[in-house]
Amino acid sequence: MRFEKRQRAALLDRCWSIYLSLTSAFNLPENFHIEFPAVVESALLSGALHVTVPVGEDMTLSLREEYAIDRQRLTVSRYSYNLIDAAGNNFRRADNLPFHRTDYRKRLLTHPPHHIHDQRGRVFPFSGDVRHFIADAKTLLSTR
Amino acid sequence: MSSPKKPRRMTKKQFVKAVAGGTLSANQVIGKIVDELQLYERKYGMRSEVFYALIPGTPAEDQPDFLNWAICYRSYFRALQSKFPLKELARYAV
């Protein structure tokens, strides 16, 4: 996918907002700030952003977004946000795969297909907003 | 007691400048994606083409590795397309 000027600007804006959310929520290692532009460069060529960053003492935040151009607008067509513990288990993970309509209590999701799984695989409602996932991860880490 | 040094956050101007002045080539991006695809292929003993024909679009995709693998596989083709834009390839059409 070759992004046109306007689409490149939209993708840069999206990546910048993720950078702001991450750096506002966590005290990230110095090399994250150095490496992030290269991650964005890669996204401009591949149409997908993949950020992995250590948060807290033993957790990793992995954010993956795939972009599409819809009527000249950049949209996140697929995403996978993961909070992973030291053993590699997904502590929290959010995605927009269309296979869930209800949460684990059989109540309709508030923003389908967006949902979040806890470490036991139970499905919870999720807004689909990466900022909410980051804020949730921050709260989880501060209460552990 | 001094507090731990907080890494300096980029400004948006610095960020845009760093991305625009980057030196990553399409080959490097494709190489990284291929490395990741090969990790999944070794882990699950399956070629990416076979995985992609079988799993995405089914409920089995709702597993972190499979979801990431599918995104990675599609981004491989997008990166290839960046290297060889369709306009350029059209020359070779018969």
gemmi code that builds the backbone of each chain (N, CA, C; Angstrom):
import gemmi

chains = {
    "A": [
        ("MET", (0.857, -1.177, 0.000), (0.000, 0.000, 0.000), (0.898, 1.233, 0.000)),
        ("ARG", (0.742, 2.094, -0.973), (1.525, 3.327, -0.993), (0.607, 4.455, -0.540)),
        ("PHE", (0.939, 5.037, 0.592), (0.094, 6.087, 1.126), (0.353, 7.400, 0.407)),
        ("GLU", (-0.730, 8.101, 0.082), (-0.608, 9.419, -0.514), (-0.325, 10.426, 0.599)),
        ("LYS", (-0.023, 11.668, 0.174), (0.407, 12.694, 1.128), (-0.554, 12.855, 2.308)),
        ("ARG", (-1.835, 12.996, 1.966), (-2.829, 13.251, 3.004), (-2.962, 12.032, 3.938)),
        ("GLN", (-2.883, 10.844, 3.322), (-3.004, 9.626, 4.116), (-1.780, 9.437, 5.022)),
        ("ARG", (-0.610, 9.815, 4.486), (0.611, 9.747, 5.296), (0.482, 10.682, 6.499)),
        ("ALA", (-0.079, 11.860, 6.254), (-0.251, 12.826, 7.349), (-1.224, 12.264, 8.389)),
        ("ALA", (-2.283, 11.610, 7.915), (-3.269, 11.033, 8.840), (-2.632, 9.908, 9.654)),
        ("LEU", (-1.799, 9.114, 8.988), (-1.140, 8.015, 9.697), (-0.148, 8.562, 10.724)),
        ("LEU", (0.569, 9.621, 10.338), (1.497, 10.257, 11.286), (0.742, 10.782, 12.503)),
        ("ASP", (-0.413, 11.386, 12.261), (-1.232, 11.915, 13.363), (-1.677, 10.796, 14.298)),
        ("ARG", (-2.093, 9.688, 13.696), (-2.543, 8.543, 14.487), (-1.390, 8.034, 15.374)),
        ("CYS", (-0.222, 7.870, 14.757), (0.937, 7.364, 15.500), (1.358, 8.345, 16.585)),
        ("TRP", (1.266, 9.618, 16.262), (1.627, 10.639, 17.252), (0.683, 10.582, 18.454)),
        ("SER", (-0.608, 10.367, 18.204), (-1.553, 10.315, 19.324), (-1.277, 9.082, 20.191)),
        ("ILE", (-0.837, 7.985, 19.565), (-0.486, 6.788, 20.348), (0.764, 7.072, 21.186)),
        ("TYR", (1.734, 7.749, 20.567), (2.967, 8.115, 21.277), (2.641, 8.985, 22.493)),
        ("LEU", (1.755, 9.971, 22.283), (1.375, 10.865, 23.378), (0.689, 10.094, 24.506)),
        ("SER", (-0.226, 9.193, 24.122), (-0.940, 8.412, 25.140), (0.031, 7.556, 25.949)),
        ("LEU", (0.960, 6.914, 25.244), (1.916, 6.036, 25.925), (2.833, 6.818, 26.853)),
        ("THR", (3.353, 7.928, 26.339), (4.321, 8.683, 27.137), (3.641, 9.445, 28.279)),
        ("SER", (2.351, 9.727, 28.134), (1.646, 10.377, 29.237), (1.336, 9.372, 30.338)),
        ("ALA", (1.076, 8.127, 29.943), (0.669, 7.125, 30.933), (1.851, 6.473, 31.644)),
        ("PHE", (2.946, 6.280, 30.929), (4.063, 5.514, 31.494), (5.385, 6.255, 31.363)),
        ("ASN", (6.288, 5.911, 32.264), (7.647, 6.415, 32.163), (8.421, 5.393, 31.329)),
        ("LEU", (8.597, 5.678, 30.064), (9.134, 4.685, 29.131), (10.649, 4.809, 28.988)),
        ("PRO", (11.310, 3.689, 28.638), (12.765, 3.747, 28.502), (13.191, 4.707, 27.388)),
        ("GLU", (14.403, 5.224, 27.557), (14.934, 6.222, 26.621), (14.924, 5.704, 25.173)),
        ("ASN", (15.262, 4.414, 25.002), (15.364, 3.914, 23.619), (14.015, 3.855, 22.911)),
        ("PHE", (12.910, 3.842, 23.682), (11.593, 3.868, 23.037), (11.437, 5.152, 22.224)),
        ("HIS", (11.867, 6.263, 22.826), (11.737, 7.567, 22.157), (12.606, 7.630, 20.895)),
        ("ILE", (13.724, 6.906, 20.943), (14.637, 6.922, 19.796), (14.102, 6.011, 18.682)),
        ("GLU", (13.538, 4.864, 19.107), (13.127, 3.858, 18.113), (11.730, 4.102, 17.523)),
        ("PHE", (10.913, 4.876, 18.224), (9.535, 5.041, 17.762), (9.424, 5.584, 16.322)),
        ("PRO", (10.222, 6.592, 15.936), (10.105, 7.070, 14.545), (10.351, 5.969, 13.501)),
        ("ALA", (11.272, 5.051, 13.788), (11.532, 3.953, 12.840), (10.323, 3.013, 12.756)),
        ("VAL", (9.653, 2.836, 13.888), (8.440, 2.001, 13.914), (7.363, 2.638, 13.023)),
        ("VAL", (7.287, 3.964, 13.078), (6.296, 4.681, 12.274), (6.673, 4.638, 10.787)),
        ("GLU", (7.965, 4.759, 10.526), (8.435, 4.644, 9.136), (8.019, 3.300, 8.555)),
        ("SER", (8.185, 2.267, 9.355), (7.802, 0.925, 8.930), (6.292, 0.856, 8.666)),
        ("ALA", (5.518, 1.533, 9.517), (4.058, 1.552, 9.335), (3.672, 2.247, 8.036)),
        ("LEU", (4.437, 3.271, 7.668), (4.137, 3.992, 6.425), (4.336, 3.091, 5.206)),
        ("LEU", (5.249, 2.136, 5.324), (5.504, 1.221, 4.197), (4.596, -0.002, 4.220)),
        ("SER", (4.269, -0.467, 5.421), (3.547, -1.743, 5.504), (2.065, -1.581, 5.817)),
        ("GLY", (1.651, -0.383, 6.200), (0.232, -0.174, 6.519), (-0.162, -0.741, 7.863)),
        ("ALA", (0.836, -1.095, 8.687), (0.530, -1.646, 10.011), (1.550, -1.150, 11.026)),
        ("LEU", (1.058, -0.754, 12.183), (1.939, -0.273, 13.256), (2.074, -1.374, 14.298)),
        ("HIS", (3.299, -1.608, 14.737), (3.499, -2.572, 15.821), (4.460, -1.967, 16.838)),
        ("VAL", (3.922, -1.635, 18.003), (4.725, -1.044, 19.075), (4.777, -2.030, 20.225)),
        ("THR", (5.979, -2.326, 20.693), (6.128, -3.166, 21.878), (6.990, -2.403, 22.867)),
        ("VAL", (6.492, -2.261, 24.090), (7.236, -1.460, 25.046), (7.057, -2.030, 26.459)),
        ("PRO", (8.159, -2.118, 27.227), (8.022, -2.600, 28.610), (7.337, -1.542, 29.471)),
        ("VAL", (6.365, -1.979, 30.258), (5.691, -1.059, 31.179), (5.699, -1.716, 32.560)),
        ("GLY", (5.840, -0.917, 33.588), (5.922, -1.485, 34.926), (7.171, -2.338, 35.054)),
        ("GLU", (7.175, -3.206, 36.076), (8.389, -3.996, 36.324), (8.493, -5.232, 35.446)),
        ("ASP", (7.363, -5.865, 35.168), (7.447, -7.145, 34.477), (6.356, -7.320, 33.420)),
        ("MET", (5.857, -6.224, 32.896), (4.802, -6.325, 31.886), (5.246, -5.681, 30.574)),
        ("THR", (4.642, -6.136, 29.504), (4.931, -5.565, 28.192), (3.616, -5.166, 27.542)),
        ("LEU", (3.632, -4.025, 26.931), (2.452, -3.562, 26.198), (2.757, -3.723, 24.717)),
        ("SER", (1.890, -4.441, 24.023), (2.085, -4.646, 22.586), (0.851, -4.114, 21.866)),
        ("LEU", (1.059, -3.127, 21.025), (-0.058, -2.518, 20.291), (0.171, -2.744, 18.812)),
        ("ARG", (-0.816, -3.348, 18.166), (-0.689, -3.591, 16.730), (-1.945, -3.077, 16.049)),
        ("GLU", (-1.763, -2.250, 15.056), (-2.910, -1.700, 14.314), (-2.668, -1.852, 12.827)),
        ("GLU", (-3.719, -2.196, 12.109), (-3.639, -2.303, 10.656), (-4.563, -1.228, 10.080)),
        ("TYR", (-4.066, -0.498, 9.107), (-4.819, 0.653, 8.604), (-5.391, 0.403, 7.216)),
        ("ALA", (-6.491, 1.097, 6.958), (-7.097, 1.042, 5.629), (-7.546, 2.447, 5.262)),
        ("ILE", (-7.647, 2.687, 3.974), (-8.129, 3.981, 3.516), (-9.579, 3.825, 3.135)),
        ("ASP", (-10.434, 4.577, 3.799), (-11.854, 4.478, 3.536), (-12.355, 5.881, 3.190)),
        ("ARG", (-12.747, 6.079, 1.962), (-13.203, 7.402, 1.484), (-12.203, 8.495, 1.883)),
        ("GLN", (-10.968, 8.280, 1.540), (-9.890, 9.239, 1.826), (-9.593, 9.410, 3.311)),
        ("ARG", (-10.240, 8.581, 4.146), (-9.955, 8.690, 5.576), (-9.208, 7.457, 6.046)),
        ("LEU", (-8.291, 7.669, 6.976), (-7.549, 6.544, 7.523), (-8.389, 5.884, 8.617)),
        ("THR", (-8.574, 4.588, 8.518), (-9.315, 3.882, 9.568), (-8.470, 2.712, 10.065)),
        ("VAL", (-8.716, 2.336, 11.298), (-8.038, 1.165, 11.856), (-8.908, -0.036, 11.503)),
        ("SER", (-8.461, -0.818, 10.535), (-9.312, -1.919, 10.074), (-9.231, -3.123, 11.021)),
        ("ARG", (-8.086, -3.340, 11.610), (-7.931, -4.447, 12.556), (-6.913, -4.026, 13.605)),
        ("TYR", (-7.130, -4.426, 14.835), (-6.134, -4.109, 15.874), (-6.038, -5.236, 16.881)),
        ("SER", (-4.933, -5.233, 17.571), (-4.713, -6.193, 18.638), (-3.875, -5.485, 19.691)),
        ("TYR", (-4.474, -5.206, 20.838), (-3.761, -4.542, 21.925), (-3.573, -5.584, 23.030)),
        ("ASN", (-2.355, -5.735, 23.474), (-2.070, -6.772, 24.468), (-1.247, -6.244, 25.630)),
        ("LEU", (-1.622, -6.663, 26.818), (-0.793, -6.441, 28.003), (-0.310, -7.828, 28.412)),
        ("ILE", (1.008, -8.014, 28.322), (1.567, -9.364, 28.460), (2.449, -9.425, 29.709)),
        ("ASP", (2.295, -10.507, 30.492), (3.120, -10.615, 31.705), (4.485, -11.232, 31.374)),
        ("ALA", (5.308, -11.363, 32.412), (6.694, -11.818, 32.204), (6.740, -13.235, 31.621)),
        ("ALA", (5.716, -14.047, 31.914), (5.698, -15.423, 31.409), (5.160, -15.498, 29.979)),
        ("GLY", (4.762, -14.361, 29.429), (4.261, -14.343, 28.051), (2.757, -14.538, 27.950)),
        ("ASN", (2.089, -14.554, 29.105), (0.621, -14.712, 29.080), (-0.058, -13.366, 28.859)),
        ("ASN", (-1.163, -13.418, 28.134), (-1.917, -12.188, 27.892), (-2.747, -11.847, 29.127)),
        ("PHE", (-2.374, -10.763, 29.767), (-3.068, -10.329, 30.968), (-4.371, -9.642, 30.573)),
        ("ARG", (-4.287, -8.843, 29.526), (-5.464, -8.210, 28.913), (-5.212, -8.167, 27.416)),
        ("ARG", (-6.247, -8.383, 26.632), (-6.075, -8.202, 25.188), (-7.383, -7.714, 24.582)),
        ("ALA", (-7.251, -6.776, 23.689), (-8.438, -6.204, 23.047), (-8.292, -6.361, 21.543)),
        ("ASP", (-9.397, -6.603, 20.863), (-9.367, -6.679, 19.406), (-10.753, -6.398, 18.850)),
        ("ASN", (-10.839, -6.334, 17.516), (-12.141, -6.052, 16.885), (-12.554, -7.173, 15.929)),
        ("LEU", (-12.158, -8.397, 16.264), (-12.635, -9.530, 15.455), (-14.141, -9.698, 15.687)),
        ("PRO", (-14.862, -9.999, 14.622), (-16.336, -9.956, 14.748), (-16.964, -11.258, 15.255)),
        ("PHE", (-16.344, -11.912, 16.231), (-16.872, -13.205, 16.661), (-17.569, -13.158, 18.015)),
        ("HIS", (-17.662, -11.963, 18.588), (-18.347, -11.852, 19.879), (-19.419, -10.781, 19.778)),
        ("ARG", (-20.583, -11.093, 20.239), (-21.664, -10.109, 20.279), (-22.029, -9.784, 21.720)),
        ("THR", (-21.698, -10.702, 22.625), (-22.057, -10.509, 24.037), (-20.827, -10.650, 24.920)),
        ("ASP", (-20.918, -10.121, 26.129), (-19.815, -10.289, 27.075), (-19.977, -11.629, 27.789)),
        ("TYR", (-19.139, -11.876, 28.788), (-19.178, -13.196, 29.428), (-20.450, -13.413, 30.251)),
        ("ARG", (-21.184, -12.325, 30.504), (-22.477, -12.467, 31.214), (-23.647, -12.521, 30.247)),
        ("LYS", (-23.323, -12.668, 28.963), (-24.342, -12.754, 27.904), (-25.077, -11.435, 27.672)),
        ("ARG", (-24.460, -10.335, 28.095), (-25.046, -9.025, 27.797), (-24.413, -8.501, 26.524)),
        ("LEU", (-25.212, -7.791, 25.725), (-24.706, -7.286, 24.448), (-23.512, -6.368, 24.667)),
        ("LEU", (-22.516, -6.475, 23.784), (-21.361, -5.582, 23.872), (-21.821, -4.152, 23.602)),
        ("THR", (-21.206, -3.201, 24.267), (-21.621, -1.803, 24.086), (-21.152, -1.234, 22.748)),
        ("HIS", (-19.971, -1.681, 22.280), (-19.438, -1.179, 21.004), (-18.948, -2.344, 20.143)),
        ("PRO", (-19.848, -3.235, 19.739), (-19.386, -4.364, 18.936), (-18.765, -3.890, 17.620)),
        ("PRO", (-17.760, -4.495, 17.048), (-17.162, -5.760, 17.497), (-16.056, -5.594, 18.527)),
        ("HIS", (-15.869, -4.370, 19.039), (-14.768, -4.148, 19.971), (-15.013, -4.875, 21.293)),
        ("HIS", (-14.016, -5.582, 21.740), (-14.133, -6.281, 23.019), (-12.755, -6.482, 23.617)),
        ("ILE", (-12.761, -6.875, 24.879), (-11.509, -7.077, 25.595), (-11.598, -8.418, 26.326)),
        ("HIS", (-10.471, -9.137, 26.356), (-10.424, -10.416, 27.073), (-9.573, -10.230, 28.331)),
        ("ASP", (-9.994, -10.839, 29.439), (-9.106, -10.805, 30.603), (-8.209, -12.041, 30.562)),
        ("GLN", (-7.414, -12.237, 31.623), (-6.448, -13.349, 31.592), (-7.113, -14.712, 31.583)),
        ("ARG", (-8.417, -14.748, 31.969), (-9.135, -16.037, 31.942), (-9.901, -16.209, 30.637)),
        ("GLY", (-9.730, -15.270, 29.716), (-10.387, -15.393, 28.414), (-11.798, -14.845, 28.381)),
        ("ARG", (-12.263, -14.323, 29.528), (-13.635, -13.785, 29.565), (-13.711, -12.513, 28.730)),
        ("VAL", (-14.856, -12.333, 28.090), (-15.045, -11.180, 27.195), (-15.749, -10.045, 27.944)),
        ("PHE", (-15.215, -8.841, 27.793), (-15.806, -7.642, 28.396), (-16.029, -6.602, 27.296)),
        ("PRO", (-16.947, -5.652, 27.525), (-17.132, -4.572, 26.531), (-15.893, -3.685, 26.457)),
        ("PHE", (-15.669, -3.112, 25.290), (-14.521, -2.215, 25.083), (-14.921, -1.182, 24.039)),
        ("SER", (-14.417, 0.042, 24.220), (-14.806, 1.130, 23.313), (-14.116, 1.043, 21.955)),
        ("GLY", (-12.977, 0.360, 21.900), (-12.207, 0.315, 20.652), (-11.161, 1.416, 20.596)),
        ("ASP", (-11.115, 2.250, 21.627), (-10.174, 3.374, 21.649), (-8.878, 2.948, 22.345)),
        ("VAL", (-7.770, 3.086, 21.632), (-6.479, 2.657, 22.185), (-6.149, 3.415, 23.467)),
        ("ARG", (-6.608, 4.664, 23.573), (-6.318, 5.460, 24.780), (-6.975, 4.833, 26.006)),
        ("HIS", (-8.148, 4.239, 25.802), (-8.820, 3.585, 26.919), (-8.075, 2.319, 27.331)),
        ("PHE", (-7.520, 1.621, 26.342), (-6.757, 0.410, 26.667), (-5.510, 0.782, 27.472)),
        ("ILE", (-4.838, 1.849, 27.045), (-3.619, 2.284, 27.738), (-3.950, 2.740, 29.161)),
        ("ALA", (-5.053, 3.477, 29.296), (-5.464, 3.944, 30.632), (-5.815, 2.752, 31.521)),
        ("ASP", (-6.489, 1.755, 30.933), (-6.866, 0.551, 31.674), (-5.606, -0.187, 32.130)),
        ("ALA", (-4.618, -0.275, 31.233), (-3.355, -0.955, 31.554), (-2.655, -0.222, 32.696)),
        ("LYS", (-2.694, 1.081, 32.654), (-2.054, 1.883, 33.705), (-2.731, 1.623, 35.058)),
        ("THR", (-4.067, 1.605, 35.052), (-4.806, 1.352, 36.294), (-4.488, -0.038, 36.833)),
        ("LEU", (-4.461, -1.017, 35.930), (-4.163, -2.391, 36.344), (-2.782, -2.482, 36.989)),
        ("LEU", (-1.805, -1.816, 36.374), (-0.439, -1.881, 36.884), (-0.323, -1.189, 38.237)),
        ("SER", (-1.083, -0.113, 38.412), (-0.968, 0.621, 39.676), (-1.677, -0.104, 40.812)),
        ("THR", (-2.592, -1.008, 40.489), (-3.323, -1.717, 41.548), (-2.756, -3.100, 41.830)),
        ("ARG", (-1.709, -3.494, 41.111), (-1.144, -4.841, 41.325), (-0.276, -4.903, 42.575)),
    ],
    "B": [
        ("MET", (17.067, 14.009, 48.032), (17.234, 12.893, 47.090), (16.680, 13.290, 45.721)),
        ("SER", (17.450, 13.055, 44.688), (16.954, 13.438, 43.363), (16.068, 12.341, 42.786)),
        ("SER", (15.024, 12.764, 42.041), (14.127, 11.782, 41.439), (14.798, 11.191, 40.195)),
        ("PRO", (14.390, 9.944, 39.791), (15.012, 9.353, 38.609), (14.789, 10.225, 37.374)),
        ("LYS", (15.795, 10.271, 36.525), (15.727, 11.129, 35.347), (14.625, 10.648, 34.402)),
        ("LYS", (13.746, 11.561, 34.034), (12.654, 11.185, 33.142), (13.100, 11.388, 31.692)),
        ("PRO", (12.988, 10.356, 30.837), (13.409, 10.536, 29.450), (12.619, 11.657, 28.792)),
        ("ARG", (13.282, 12.376, 27.914), (12.650, 13.529, 27.291), (11.720, 13.079, 26.165)),
        ("ARG", (10.498, 13.586, 26.205), (9.523, 13.231, 25.191), (9.764, 14.092, 23.954)),
        ("MET", (9.574, 13.500, 22.778), (9.741, 14.266, 21.541), (8.611, 15.285, 21.416)),
        ("THR", (8.899, 16.368, 20.731), (7.816, 17.263, 20.334), (7.283, 16.720, 19.007)),
        ("LYS", (6.119, 17.210, 18.589), (5.572, 16.704, 17.327), (6.488, 17.075, 16.159)),
        ("LYS", (7.085, 18.239, 16.255), (7.988, 18.678, 15.191), (9.189, 17.725, 15.076)),
        ("GLN", (9.747, 17.370, 16.233), (10.889, 16.435, 16.244), (10.476, 15.074, 15.695)),
        ("PHE", (9.262, 14.674, 16.080), (8.744, 13.378, 15.643), (8.610, 13.341, 14.109)),
        ("VAL", (7.967, 14.358, 13.560), (7.759, 14.400, 12.097), (9.108, 14.465, 11.377)),
        ("LYS", (10.025, 15.247, 11.931), (11.341, 15.383, 11.325), (12.082, 14.037, 11.336)),
        ("ALA", (11.980, 13.337, 12.471), (12.672, 12.046, 12.597), (12.093, 11.021, 11.618)),
        ("VAL", (10.767, 11.020, 11.467), (10.141, 10.057, 10.543), (10.491, 10.418, 9.093)),
        ("ALA", (10.407, 11.714, 8.793), (10.673, 12.152, 7.413), (12.132, 11.936, 7.025)),
        ("GLY", (13.017, 12.092, 7.992), (14.449, 11.942, 7.689), (14.937, 10.532, 7.887)),
        ("GLY", (14.017, 9.600, 8.038), (14.389, 8.220, 8.327), (15.142, 7.550, 7.185)),
        ("THR", (15.780, 6.458, 7.532), (16.616, 5.785, 6.541), (16.170, 4.347, 6.303)),
        ("LEU", (15.004, 3.976, 6.832), (14.544, 2.591, 6.665), (14.178, 2.340, 5.198)),
        ("SER", (14.702, 1.284, 4.638), (14.336, 0.961, 3.263), (13.209, -0.071, 3.262)),
        ("ALA", (12.541, -0.174, 2.123), (11.466, -1.172, 2.006), (12.029, -2.566, 2.268)),
        ("ASN", (13.269, -2.804, 1.814), (13.886, -4.120, 2.024), (14.037, -4.446, 3.505)),
        ("GLN", (14.436, -3.433, 4.292), (14.605, -3.660, 5.734), (13.265, -3.969, 6.388)),
        ("VAL", (12.227, -3.232, 5.974), (10.894, -3.454, 6.546), (10.406, -4.852, 6.180)),
        ("ILE", (10.573, -5.210, 4.908), (10.134, -6.539, 4.460), (10.913, -7.623, 5.210)),
        ("GLY", (12.206, -7.400, 5.386), (13.048, -8.371, 6.107), (12.541, -8.611, 7.521)),
        ("LYS", (12.181, -7.545, 8.215), (11.676, -7.681, 9.593), (10.358, -8.449, 9.623)),
        ("ILE", (9.495, -8.128, 8.640), (8.190, -8.809, 8.600), (8.391, -10.302, 8.319)),
        ("VAL", (9.315, -10.593, 7.406), (9.587, -12.005, 7.068), (10.115, -12.743, 8.301)),
        ("ASP", (10.993, -12.086, 9.067), (11.503, -12.717, 10.297), (10.353, -13.085, 11.230)),
        ("GLU", (9.406, -12.167, 11.361), (8.281, -12.420, 12.265), (7.392, -13.548, 11.725)),
        ("LEU", (7.165, -13.522, 10.408), (6.345, -14.589, 9.810), (7.012, -15.953, 10.042)),
        ("GLN", (8.339, -15.974, 9.912), (9.040, -17.248, 10.093), (8.970, -17.743, 11.534)),
        ("LEU", (8.927, -16.799, 12.481), (8.775, -17.199, 13.891), (7.458, -17.951, 14.084)),
        ("TYR", (6.383, -17.377, 13.512), (5.072, -18.023, 13.635), (5.065, -19.360, 12.892)),
        ("GLU", (5.692, -19.389, 11.724), (5.699, -20.624, 10.931), (6.403, -21.745, 11.696)),
        ("ARG", (7.520, -21.402, 12.355), (8.248, -22.419, 13.131), (7.432, -22.843, 14.346)),
        ("LYS", (6.803, -21.863, 14.995), (6.055, -22.155, 16.223), (4.880, -23.092, 15.954)),
        ("TYR", (4.192, -22.867, 14.817), (2.979, -23.650, 14.548), (3.164, -24.695, 13.450)),
        ("GLY", (4.382, -24.796, 12.925), (4.662, -25.819, 11.919), (3.782, -25.686, 10.690)),
        ("MET", (3.557, -24.460, 10.264), (2.649, -24.229, 9.140), (3.161, -23.052, 8.316)),
        ("ARG", (3.103, -23.165, 7.003), (3.479, -22.025, 6.153), (2.426, -20.932, 6.298)),
        ("SER", (2.876, -19.696, 6.134), (1.948, -18.569, 6.292), (0.805, -18.640, 5.280)),
        ("GLU", (1.108, -19.088, 4.066), (0.065, -19.184, 3.033), (-1.031, -20.154, 3.472)),
        ("VAL", (-0.605, -21.265, 4.067), (-1.569, -22.278, 4.519), (-2.376, -21.728, 5.689)),
        ("PHE", (-1.656, -21.119, 6.641), (-2.342, -20.498, 7.780), (-3.402, -19.527, 7.290)),
        ("TYR", (-2.999, -18.669, 6.324), (-3.909, -17.607, 5.901), (-5.126, -18.161, 5.171)),
        ("ALA", (-4.948, -19.281, 4.509), (-6.088, -19.901, 3.818), (-7.036, -20.575, 4.808)),
        ("LEU", (-6.490, -21.001, 5.953), (-7.305, -21.795, 6.881), (-7.943, -20.997, 8.027)),
        ("ILE", (-7.184, -20.080, 8.623), (-7.597, -19.516, 9.917), (-8.340, -18.175, 9.841)),
        ("PRO", (-7.774, -17.139, 9.225), (-8.472, -15.839, 9.271), (-9.896, -15.929, 8.727)),
        ("GLY", (-10.794, -15.216, 9.403), (-12.205, -15.265, 9.002), (-12.970, -16.332, 9.743)),
        ("THR", (-12.262, -17.147, 10.529), (-12.949, -18.159, 11.337), (-12.763, -17.791, 12.812)),
        ("PRO", (-13.593, -18.329, 13.707), (-13.435, -18.010, 15.136), (-12.061, -18.401, 15.685)),
        ("ALA", (-11.363, -19.300, 15.016), (-10.028, -19.698, 15.482), (-9.044, -18.528, 15.442)),
        ("GLU", (-9.389, -17.514, 14.655), (-8.485, -16.354, 14.551), (-8.432, -15.567, 15.866)),
        ("ASP", (-9.448, -15.771, 16.714), (-9.521, -14.985, 17.951), (-8.544, -15.531, 18.993)),
        ("GLN", (-7.279, -15.522, 18.613), (-6.190, -15.937, 19.493), (-5.048, -14.983, 19.187)),
        ("PRO", (-4.367, -14.453, 20.202), (-3.402, -13.374, 19.941), (-2.409, -13.675, 18.819)),
        ("ASP", (-1.801, -14.857, 18.856), (-0.796, -15.172, 17.829), (-1.403, -15.185, 16.431)),
        ("PHE", (-2.579, -15.763, 16.303), (-3.198, -15.894, 14.982), (-3.633, -14.531, 14.440)),
        ("LEU", (-4.144, -13.708, 15.339), (-4.551, -12.367, 14.921), (-3.324, -11.567, 14.462)),
        ("ASN", (-2.248, -11.655, 15.234), (-1.018, -10.932, 14.874), (-0.398, -11.492, 13.598)),
        ("TRP", (-0.454, -12.800, 13.455), (0.099, -13.462, 12.265), (-0.642, -12.973, 11.014)),
        ("ALA", (-1.960, -12.903, 11.113), (-2.768, -12.470, 9.952), (-2.443, -11.023, 9.578)),
        ("ILE", (-2.325, -10.163, 10.590), (-1.993, -8.749, 10.317), (-0.608, -8.670, 9.677)),
        ("CYS", (0.312, -9.436, 10.227), (1.690, -9.445, 9.740), (1.747, -9.931, 8.271)),
        ("TYR", (0.964, -10.948, 7.971), (0.944, -11.507, 6.616), (0.418, -10.476, 5.613)),
        ("ARG", (-0.647, -9.779, 5.990), (-1.188, -8.757, 5.075), (-0.202, -7.600, 4.916)),
        ("SER", (0.463, -7.227, 6.023), (1.387, -6.088, 5.921), (2.606, -6.446, 5.078)),
        ("TYR", (2.935, -7.745, 5.003), (4.022, -8.193, 4.130), (3.706, -7.819, 2.676)),
        ("PHE", (2.485, -8.079, 2.265), (2.116, -7.775, 0.872), (2.017, -6.271, 0.632)),
        ("ARG", (1.581, -5.547, 1.667), (1.523, -4.083, 1.521), (2.931, -3.517, 1.369)),
        ("ALA", (3.856, -4.034, 2.158), (5.240, -3.545, 2.070), (5.837, -3.900, 0.707)),
        ("LEU", (5.505, -5.098, 0.221), (5.982, -5.492, -1.118), (5.441, -4.533, -2.170)),
        ("GLN", (4.172, -4.168, -1.984), (3.539, -3.253, -2.930), (4.191, -1.871, -2.884)),
        ("SER", (4.692, -1.482, -1.702), (5.417, -0.203, -1.595), (6.706, -0.262, -2.397)),
        ("LYS", (7.304, -1.461, -2.407), (8.574, -1.608, -3.116), (8.339, -1.687, -4.623)),
        ("PHE", (7.294, -2.397, -4.990), (6.964, -2.545, -6.409), (5.556, -2.018, -6.643)),
        ("PRO", (5.395, -0.703, -6.772), (4.039, -0.158, -6.969), (3.381, -0.756, -8.208)),
        ("LEU", (2.065, -0.838, -8.165), (1.333, -1.463, -9.272), (1.627, -0.781, -10.604)),
        ("LYS", (1.804, 0.560, -10.556), (2.068, 1.288, -11.801), (3.344, 0.766, -12.465)),
        ("GLU", (4.333, 0.486, -11.609), (5.617, 0.000, -12.133), (5.462, -1.415, -12.706)),
        ("LEU", (4.669, -2.222, -12.002), (4.489, -3.613, -12.426), (3.671, -3.705, -13.710)),
        ("ALA", (2.847, -2.665, -13.955), (1.972, -2.695, -15.130), (2.770, -2.848, -16.433)),
        ("ARG", (4.010, -2.381, -16.410), (4.880, -2.500, -17.591), (5.052, -3.948, -18.028)),
        ("TYR", (5.007, -4.843, -17.023), (5.279, -6.246, -17.316), (4.013, -7.026, -17.678)),
        ("ALA", (2.867, -6.321, -17.627), (1.623, -7.023, -17.940), (1.617, -7.408, -19.416)),
        ("VAL", (1.150, -8.612, -19.697), (1.127, -9.074, -21.096), (-0.233, -8.766, -21.704)),
    ],
}
model = gemmi.Model(1)
for chain_id, residues in chains.items():
    chain = gemmi.Chain(chain_id)
    for i, (resn, *xyz) in enumerate(residues, 1):
        res = gemmi.Residue()
        res.name, res.seqid = resn, gemmi.SeqId(i, " ")
        for name, pos in zip(("N", "CA", "C"), xyz):
            atom = gemmi.Atom()
            atom.name, atom.element = name, gemmi.Element(name[0])
            atom.pos, atom.b_iso = gemmi.Position(*pos), 0.0
            res.add_atom(atom)
        chain.add_residue(res)
    model.add_chain(chain)
structure = gemmi.Structure()
structure.add_model(model)
structure.setup_entities()
